[in-house]
């Protein structure tokens, strides 16, 4: 099968990642992934036309309901409760009351409550859809973010900047307060534009890897890019090499000597020979003063490499082939360069579990590794020092706290130093988070040739991350006229991401003093404090908003509980009334029973007296009968007739027994 070299590499990766049994299976997997990506792209592209084909518009209530459902996908149960609470608050009073009536607080399962609320919302939106009038299809309009909407509400006219126009000084206290409010508003808006970007992930997709062709640059005719890196003709001079060796030896003997530090700084501006660049970087790293105690580990390097998680190893293997694809050391697929780079990144993911592995971090490791090919562990130690001693590790943390800080600092620097560029980009909603993420995370090495990237790395080891801001400000200053002339947002975005880095042309080496001599230390420190204050304010506001949401939810539940209590009170009162009626009926029956018992007792007493009397009479009659029989036998034999029936005595006794039985019952 005739495949290009790049396709063969991708096939090998597919075979490794998916455990395919042959390269043909890898090709099949690769084509399947391509088809899925293409289908997803076409589906996204045709989403607006699908709405029109279905007779819907973007303002249709049913479309809004579908958007709400899309937001709920992937959220936790508590996050769904908060989102639904916000939706319910936006409804009209009647619709909110309808939701309250359908809400069942007795449901203990949060997911069941959420399902009930979603069903209620669907009923409401379907009813609104029946009465909805479609808005006419509008042409393509520019996107307006929340930042831009707020920007229109804040007065930002007449910004403080040098001008030749006659400008009245701020003489009154009211004018000074107004200026402070404007500056505070600008700070808050810039902070929000940075903070609202990349909260859920590490901005995957924003950081783009380059293919086998690196961007062309005018430096190609002057800079020699080889497997050994960047060499300026003056840096190859043998005299300068000896000068560097003497400086490094002197620094090793007297590490705290200020004069030696100044000499090394001046020598970096003059040029760094490739043969001593690795040693120079190590020396500059050791000269760096840490704000915090650097991370440390007792595990040896090989154990750190072996301790990496399999998922991280797979992610690293996917990325190492896209890191410096034209460099001789990293060009071979799964060759020594790529595997050494994999080992360093895997070891660091074990060493610093808070960072793990992040796209873009491999470019910095590759720059360092290119000068430590014979000592991979030493290259790892320098890479570790670069991230921990220079405060770069925060840029790669999962929540991107350090990256958001750097983007805020950059936006404020552009606002203060290139106000016209800031306003133009802000008008088109082009924030630093859209074009500068890769610049910061890869130190320009993903956009620039390898040679110029290591020259920038010289100054990062010398000055820290401040050097990156200086390079960015230089490129923006060189591109100001072109930026202001671009009005189309897509063209502007492409220019900011692709064309601006190419402004680092042949004059870069001759303007090093102009670029890196400016001092941004104090300004960046002030902006860092400013960002932290704004971040704390936003966290407080978010906490207050979350508490308010919980309060509204509890208020909703309390209202439902109150309705339930009222209903139960009514049922209780009805039960009490029934109980009182039954009690009165029981008392009446008891009184009637007592009366009947008294009558029966009297009847029994009377019957007992009658029985006693009849018993006496019976005894007398028996006596009489007995005497008459005797007299009859002795007499003349005449018959004696009696009116008394003996059976009546038996009937009377039976009647008395029945009466006693009734009383007992």
C-alpha positions in Angstrom: 0.0 0.0 0.0 1.6 3.3 -1.1 1.5 5.6 1.9 3.4 8.8 2.5 5.9 8.9 5.3 3.6 10.9 7.5 0.7 8.5 7.0 3.0 5.6 7.8 3.9 7.3 11.1 0.2 7.8 12.0 -0.5 4.2 11.2 2.2 3.1 13.5 0.7 5.2 16.3 -2.7 3.7 15.6 -1.3 0.2 15.8 0.4 1.1 19.1 -2.5 2.9 20.7 -5.4 0.6 19.6 -3.4 -2.6 19.7 -4.0 -3.4 16.0 -2.6 -6.7 14.8 -1.2 -5.3 11.5 -0.5 -2.0 9.7 -3.5 -2.6 7.4 -5.7 -2.5 10.5 -4.0 0.7 11.5 -4.8 2.2 8.1 -8.4 1.2 8.5 -8.6 2.8 12.0 -7.0 6.0 10.6 -9.5 6.2 7.8 -12.4 5.6 10.2 -11.2 8.5 12.5 -10.9 10.7 9.5 -14.4 9.9 8.4 -15.8 10.6 11.8 -14.0 13.9 12.1 -15.2 14.9 8.6 -18.8 13.9 9.5 -18.7 15.9 12.7 -17.3 18.9 10.8 -20.1 18.7 8.2 -22.7 18.3 10.9 -21.5 21.4 12.7 -21.3 23.3 9.4 -24.8 22.5 8.4 -26.4 23.2 11.9 -27.8 26.6 10.9 -29.2 25.4 7.6 -30.9 22.5 9.4 -32.8 24.9 11.6 -34.1 26.7 8.6 -35.0 23.5 6.9 -37.0 22.4 10.0 -38.9 25.7 10.0 -37.2 26.9 13.1 -35.2 30.0 14.0 -32.6 30.6 16.7 -35.1 32.4 18.9 -37.6 29.6 18.9 -38.5 28.5 22.4 -37.9 24.8 21.5 -34.4 25.7 20.2 -33.8 27.5 23.5 -34.9 24.4 25.4 -32.6 22.2 23.3 -29.7 24.6 24.1 -30.6 24.3 27.8 -30.5 20.5 27.5 -27.1 20.7 25.8 -25.7 22.7 28.7 -26.9 20.1 31.1 -25.0 17.3 29.4 -22.0 16.2 31.4 -22.9 18.3 34.5 -23.1 16.8 38.0 -26.5 16.6 39.8 -25.7 19.7 41.9 -24.5 21.7 38.8 -27.8 20.7 37.0 -29.7 22.0 40.0 -27.9 25.4 39.8 -28.4 25.6 36.1 -32.1 24.8 36.3 -32.5 27.3 39.1 -31.1 30.0 36.8 -33.5 29.0 34.0 -36.5 29.1 36.4 -35.5 32.6 37.6 -35.5 33.8 34.0 -39.1 32.6 33.4 -42.2 34.8 33.9 -44.1 34.8 37.1 -46.9 32.5 35.8 -44.4 30.0 34.4 -42.3 30.0 37.6 -45.5 29.4 39.6 -46.3 26.5 37.4 -42.9 25.0 38.0 -43.4 25.5 41.8 -46.7 23.7 41.7 -45.2 20.7 39.8 -42.2 20.5 42.1 -42.3 17.6 44.5 -39.9 18.1 47.5 -40.7 14.6 48.8 -38.5 13.2 46.1 -35.2 12.4 47.8 -33.3 11.6 44.6 -31.8 14.7 43.1 -31.8 13.2 39.6 -35.5 12.5 39.9 -36.1 16.1 40.9 -34.0 17.4 38.0 -35.9 15.1 35.5 -39.2 16.5 36.8 -38.1 20.1 36.4 -36.8 19.4 32.9 -40.1 17.9 31.9 -42.0 20.9 33.3 -39.7 23.2 31.4 -40.3 21.3 28.2 -44.1 21.7 28.7 -43.7 25.4 29.1 -41.4 25.9 26.1 -43.6 23.7 23.9 -46.6 25.9 24.9 -44.5 29.0 24.0 -43.5 27.5 20.7 -47.1 27.1 19.6 -47.6 30.9 19.9 -44.1 31.8 18.6 -43.6 34.1 15.6 -40.3 33.3 13.7 -37.8 36.1 13.3 -36.7 36.7 9.8 -33.3 35.3 8.8 -30.7 37.8 9.4 -27.3 38.2 7.8 -24.1 37.2 9.5 -23.4 39.6 12.3 -20.3 39.9 14.4 -20.2 37.9 17.7 -20.7 39.9 20.8 -19.5 38.3 24.0 -20.5 39.2 27.5 -17.4 41.3 27.8 -18.4 43.4 24.8 -21.9 43.9 26.2 -20.5 45.1 29.4 -18.0 47.2 27.6 -20.9 49.1 26.0 -22.3 49.8 29.4 -19.1 51.1 30.8 -17.8 54.5 29.9 -14.4 54.0 28.4 -14.2 57.1 26.2 -11.2 59.4 26.2 -8.6 56.9 27.5 -5.6 58.2 29.2 -2.8 58.2 26.6 -0.4 60.6 25.1 -2.0 62.9 22.6 -1.3 66.1 20.8 -4.8 67.4 21.3 -5.5 69.9 23.9 -6.4 67.9 27.0 -7.6 69.5 30.2 -5.8 68.2 33.3 -7.8 66.4 36.0 -8.2 69.3 38.3 -11.1 68.2 40.4 -11.5 65.3 42.7 -14.5 64.1 40.7 -12.5 63.9 37.5 -9.8 61.9 39.3 -12.4 59.5 40.7 -13.9 59.1 37.2 -10.5 58.3 35.8 -9.9 55.7 38.5 -13.3 54.1 37.9 -12.5 53.9 34.2 -9.2 52.2 34.9 -10.8 49.9 37.3 -13.5 49.0 34.8 -10.8 48.2 32.2 -9.0 46.0 34.6 -12.2 44.1 35.5 -13.1 43.6 31.8 -9.7 42.4 30.9 -9.7 40.0 33.8 -13.1 38.6 32.9 -12.1 38.1 29.2 -9.1 36.0 30.4 -10.8 34.2 33.3 -13.8 33.0 31.2 -11.5 31.2 28.7 -10.4 27.6 29.3 -12.0 26.8 32.6 -13.1 23.2 31.8 -9.9 21.8 30.2 -6.3 22.6 29.2 -7.4 24.5 26.1 -7.0 21.5 23.9 -7.4 22.6 20.3 -6.2 26.1 20.9 -2.6 24.9 21.0 -2.0 23.8 17.4 0.8 21.5 16.4 2.6 22.2 13.2 3.0 19.6 10.4 6.2 18.6 8.8 6.6 22.1 7.2 7.6 24.8 9.6 6.7 28.4 9.0 9.0 30.2 6.6 10.9 33.2 7.9 13.4 35.7 6.5 15.8 34.3 9.0 16.3 31.2 6.9 18.9 32.9 4.8 20.9 34.2 7.8 20.3 31.6 10.6 21.8 28.2 10.2 19.4 25.6 11.5 21.0 22.2 12.0 20.8 19.4 14.5 23.1 21.5 16.7 20.7 24.4 16.9 21.1 28.2 16.3 24.5 29.7 15.6 25.2 33.3 15.0 28.5 33.8 13.2 29.9 35.9 16.1 29.0 33.1 18.6 31.2 30.7 16.8 34.2 32.8 17.2 36.9 30.9 19.1 37.8 33.9 21.2 34.2 34.2 22.4 34.1 30.5 23.2 37.1 30.9 25.4 35.5 34.0 27.0 32.4 31.9 27.9 34.5 29.1 29.3 36.3 31.6 31.6 33.1 33.2 32.7 31.5 29.8 33.5 34.6 28.7 35.4 34.6 31.9 37.4 30.9 31.6 38.2 31.5 28.0 39.4 34.3 29.2 41.7 32.4 32.3 43.0 28.6 31.8 42.4 27.6 34.8 44.5 29.9 37.3 42.7 27.7 40.1 41.2 30.3 41.2 38.7 30.4 37.7 37.2 26.6 37.8 36.9 26.7 41.0 35.0 29.4 39.7 32.7 27.3 36.6 31.9 24.3 38.7 31.2 26.3 40.8 28.8 27.7 37.7 27.2 24.2 36.3 26.6 23.3 39.4 24.6 26.5 38.9 22.5 25.7 35.3 21.7 26.0 31.8 23.2 28.1 29.1 21.4 26.3 25.8 20.9 29.2 23.9 22.5 28.6 25.5 25.9 24.9 26.4 25.6 23.8 23.5 27.8 26.3 24.5 30.5 25.2 28.1 30.2 21.6 27.2 30.8 22.5 25.2 33.8 24.5 28.1 35.2 21.7 30.6 34.6 19.2 28.2 36.3 21.5 27.9 39.3 21.7 31.7 39.5 18.0 32.0 39.5 16.5 32.9 42.9 13.4 30.9 43.8 10.3 32.6 45.4 9.3 29.2 46.8 11.1 26.0 47.7 11.5 24.0 44.5 9.9 20.5 44.3 12.1 17.5 45.1 11.8 13.8 44.9 13.8 10.9 46.4 13.1 8.6 43.5 15.8 8.0 40.9 15.2 9.1 37.3 14.5 5.6 35.9 11.9 5.0 38.6 10.2 8.3 37.7 10.1 7.3 34.1 8.6 3.9 34.9 6.1 5.4 37.4 4.2 7.3 34.7 0.6 6.2 34.2 -0.2 4.3 31.0 -2.7 6.9 29.8 -0.1 9.7 30.1 2.4 7.6 28.3 0.0 7.1 25.4 -0.7 10.8 25.2 3.0 11.6 25.2 3.6 9.1 22.4 1.0 10.8 20.3 2.6 14.2 20.7 6.3 13.6 20.5 6.1 12.9 16.8 4.6 16.4 16.3 7.3 18.1 18.3 10.0 19.6 16.1 9.2 17.2 13.2 11.9 18.6 10.9 14.7 18.5 13.5 17.2 15.7 12.8 17.3 14.5 16.4 13.4 14.2 16.7 12.6 13.3 13.1 12.9 9.6 13.3 9.6 7.9 14.4 10.2 6.3 17.8 13.9 7.0 17.4 16.3 8.0 20.1 15.2 11.6 20.1 11.5 10.9 20.4 12.0 8.2 23.0 14.3 10.4 25.1 11.7 13.2 24.9 9.0 10.7 26.0 11.1 9.6 29.0 11.7 13.1 30.2 8.0 14.0 29.9 6.9 10.7 31.5 9.4 11.3 34.4 8.2 14.8 35.0 4.5 13.6 35.1 5.5 11.3 38.0 7.7 13.9 39.6 5.0 16.7 39.6 1.7 15.0 39.8 -0.1 18.4 40.1 0.9 19.1 36.5 1.2 15.7 35.1 1.4 16.1 31.3 0.0 18.9 29.2 0.2 19.7 25.5 2.9 22.2 24.7 5.2 21.3 27.5 7.1 18.9 25.2 8.5 21.8 23.2 10.4 23.2 26.1 11.7 19.7 27.0 12.7 19.2 23.3 14.7 22.5 23.3 16.6 21.4 26.4 17.1 17.8 25.3 18.7 18.8 22.1 21.7 20.0 24.1 21.8 17.0 26.5 21.6 14.1 24.0 24.3 12.2 25.9 22.9 12.7 29.3 19.1 12.4 29.4 18.9 12.6 33.2 20.8 15.8 33.3 18.5 17.3 30.7 15.5 16.2 32.8 17.0 18.0 35.9 17.4 21.2 33.9 13.9 20.9 32.5 12.6 20.4 36.0 14.4 23.5 37.2 13.0 25.5 34.3 9.5 24.7 35.4 9.9 24.9 39.1 12.4 27.7 39.5 11.0 30.0 36.9 7.3 29.6 37.9 6.4 28.1 34.5 4.7 25.0 36.0 1.6 26.9 36.9 1.0 27.5 33.2 0.5 23.8 32.6 -1.7 23.0 35.7 -5.1 21.5 34.9 -7.0 24.6 35.9 -4.5 26.9 34.0 -4.2 29.3 36.9 -0.7 30.4 35.8 -1.8 30.7 32.1 -4.7 32.9 33.0 -2.4 35.2 35.0 0.0 35.5 32.1 -2.8 36.2 29.7 -4.1 38.9 32.0 -0.7 40.5 32.3 -0.2 40.4 28.5 -3.6 42.0 27.9 -2.9 44.8 30.4 0.6 45.4 29.0 -1.0 45.7 25.5 -3.6 48.1 26.9 -1.0 50.3 28.6 1.7 50.2 25.9 -0.3 49.8 22.6 -3.8 51.1 23.4 -4.8 51.4 19.8 -4.0 47.7 19.2 -5.9 46.7 22.3 -9.0 48.7 21.4 -8.9 47.3 17.8 -8.6 43.7 19.0 -11.2 44.2 21.7 -13.6 45.6 19.1 -13.3 42.4 17.1 -13.3 40.3 20.3 -9.8 39.0 19.7 -8.4 38.5 23.1 -4.9 37.1 24.0 -6.5 33.8 24.9 -7.2 33.3 21.2 -3.8 34.0 19.8 -1.1 34.0 22.6 -1.8 30.7 24.3 0.6 28.7 22.1 3.2 31.5 22.3 3.3 31.3 26.1 3.0 27.5 26.4 5.7 26.7 23.9 7.9 29.8 24.1 7.2 30.5 20.4 9.0 27.2 19.5 5.8 25.9 17.8 5.7 28.9 15.5 9.3 29.8 14.9 12.3 27.8 13.4 14.2 25.8 15.9 17.2 28.1 15.8 15.5 31.3 16.9 13.5 29.4 19.5 16.6 28.4 21.4 17.8 32.0 21.2 14.6 33.1 22.9 15.2 30.3 25.4 18.6 31.9 26.3 16.8 34.9 27.5 14.1 32.9 29.3 16.9 31.3 31.4 18.4 34.7 31.9 15.3 36.8 32.6 12.5 34.3 33.2 9.1 34.5 31.6 9.5 38.3 31.4 11.4 37.6 28.2 8.3 36.2 26.5 6.4 39.3 27.2 9.2 41.4 25.7 9.2 39.3 22.5 5.4 39.6 22.2 5.5 43.4 22.7 8.2 43.6 20.1 6.2 41.7 17.5 3.0 43.7 18.2 5.0 46.9 17.9 6.4 45.8 14.5 2.9 44.8 13.3 0.8 47.7 14.6 0.0 49.2 11.2 -1.0 45.9 9.7 -3.1 45.0 12.7 -5.1 48.3 12.6 -5.7 47.9 8.9 -7.4 44.5 9.2 -11.2 44.7 9.7 -12.3 41.1 9.1 -12.2 39.0 12.2 -11.1 35.8 10.5 -8.3 37.5 8.6 -7.3 39.3 11.9 -7.3 36.0 13.8 -5.2 34.3 11.2 -2.8 37.2 11.1 -2.3 37.3 14.9 -1.7 33.5 15.1 0.4 32.9 12.0 1.9 36.0 10.6 2.9 38.0 13.7 5.6 35.4 14.8 7.2 35.8 11.4 7.9 39.5 12.3 10.9 38.1 14.2 13.1 38.6 11.1 16.8 39.1 10.4 16.8 42.3 12.5 15.9 40.3 15.7 19.5 39.5 16.6 20.5 43.1 16.1 17.7 44.5 18.2 18.3 42.2 21.2 19.3 45.1 23.5 16.2 47.1 22.5 13.9 44.1 23.1 15.3 42.6 26.3 16.8 45.7 28.0 13.4 47.1 29.1 12.5 46.2 32.7 9.0 44.7 33.2 9.7 43.1 36.6 7.9 45.7 38.7 5.1 46.2 36.2 4.4 42.5 36.0 4.5 42.1 39.7 2.0 44.9 40.1 -0.3 43.2 37.5 0.1 39.9 39.3 -1.1 41.5 42.6 -3.9 43.2 40.6 -5.0 39.9 39.1 -5.0 38.2 42.5 -7.2 40.9 43.9 -9.6 40.7 41.0 -9.6 36.9 41.2 -10.5 37.0 44.9 -13.3 39.5 44.1 -14.6 37.2 41.4 -14.4 34.2 43.7 -16.3 36.1 46.4 -18.9 37.1 43.8 -19.2 33.6 42.5 -19.5 32.3 46.1 -22.2 34.9 46.8 -24.0 33.9 43.6 -23.8 30.3 44.5 -25.1 31.0 48.0 -27.9 33.0 46.4 -28.8 30.2 44.1 -28.8 27.7 47.0 -31.0 30.2 48.9 -33.5 30.5 46.1 -33.6 26.7 45.8 -34.2 26.4 49.6 -36.8 29.1 49.3 -38.5 27.1 46.5 -38.3 23.9 48.6 -39.6 25.9 51.7 -42.6 27.1 49.7 -43.4 23.6 48.6 -43.1 22.4 52.1 -45.3 25.2 53.4 -48.0 24.2 50.8 -47.6 20.6 51.9 -47.9 21.6 55.6 -51.0 23.6 54.9 -52.6 20.6 53.1 -51.7 18.3 56.0 -53.1 20.8 58.5 -56.4 20.7 56.6 -56.4 17.0 56.6 -55.6 17.0 60.3 -58.5 19.3 61.1 -60.9 17.2 59.0 -59.7 14.1 60.9 -60.2 15.9 64.2 -63.8 16.8 63.2 -64.5 13.2 62.3 -63.0 12.1 65.6 -65.2 14.5 67.5 -68.3 13.2 65.6 -67.3 9.6 66.3 -66.7 10.4 70.0 -70.1 12.0 70.3 -71.7 9.0 68.6 -69.9 6.6 71.0 -71.0 8.6 74.0 -74.6 8.5 72.8 -74.4 4.7 72.3 -72.9 4.3 75.7 -75.7 6.3 77.3 -78.3 4.3 75.4 -76.5 1.1 76.4 -76.6 2.1 80.1 -80.3 2.9 79.9 -81.0 -0.5 78.3 -78.8 -2.2 80.9 -80.8 -0.6 83.7 -84.1 -1.7 82.1 -82.8 -5.2 81.7 -81.5 -5.3 85.2 -84.9 -4.2 86.4 -86.6 -6.8 84.3 -84.2 -9.5 85.5 -84.9 -8.5 89.1 -88.6 -8.6 88.5 -88.3 -12.0 86.8 -86.1 -13.3 89.6 -88.8 -12.3 92.1 -91.4 -13.9 90.0 -89.3 -17.0 89.7 -88.8 -17.1 93.4 -92.5 -16.7 93.9 -93.4 -19.3 91.4 -90.8 -21.6 93.0 -92.5 -21.2 96.3 -95.9 -21.8 94.7 -94.5 -24.8 92.9 -93.3 -26.2 96.1 -96.7 -25.7 97.7 -98.4 -27.3 94.7 -96.1 -30.3 94.9 -96.9 -30.6 98.5 -100.6 -30.3 97.8 -100.3 -32.8 95.0 -98.5 -35.3 97.1 -101.0 -35.0 99.9 -103.9 -35.3 97.5 -102.5 -38.5 96.0 -102.2 -40.0 99.4 -105.7 -39.0 100.3 -107.0 -40.4 96.9 -105.6 -43.7 97.5 -107.2 -43.9 100.8 -110.4 -42.2 99.8 -113.4 -43.2 97.8 -111.4 -42.9 94.5 -112.9 -39.6 93.2 -110.8 -37.7 90.6 -109.2 -34.3 91.7 -108.8 -31.7 88.8 -106.2 -28.9 89.0 -106.0 -25.8 86.9 -102.2 -25.6 87.2 -100.1 -26.9 84.3 -96.7 -28.3 85.3 -95.2 -27.4 82.0 -95.6 -23.7 82.7 -93.0 -24.0 85.4 -90.5 -25.3 82.8 -91.3 -22.5 80.4 -90.8 -19.9 83.1 -87.4 -21.3 83.9 -86.4 -21.2 80.3 -87.6 -17.6 80.0 -85.5 -16.6 83.0 -82.5 -18.3 81.5 -82.9 -16.4 78.2 -83.2 -13.1 80.1 -79.9 -13.8 82.0 -78.2 -14.8 78.7 -79.2 -11.5 77.1 -77.9 -9.5 80.1 -74.6 -11.3 79.9 -74.3 -10.5 76.2 
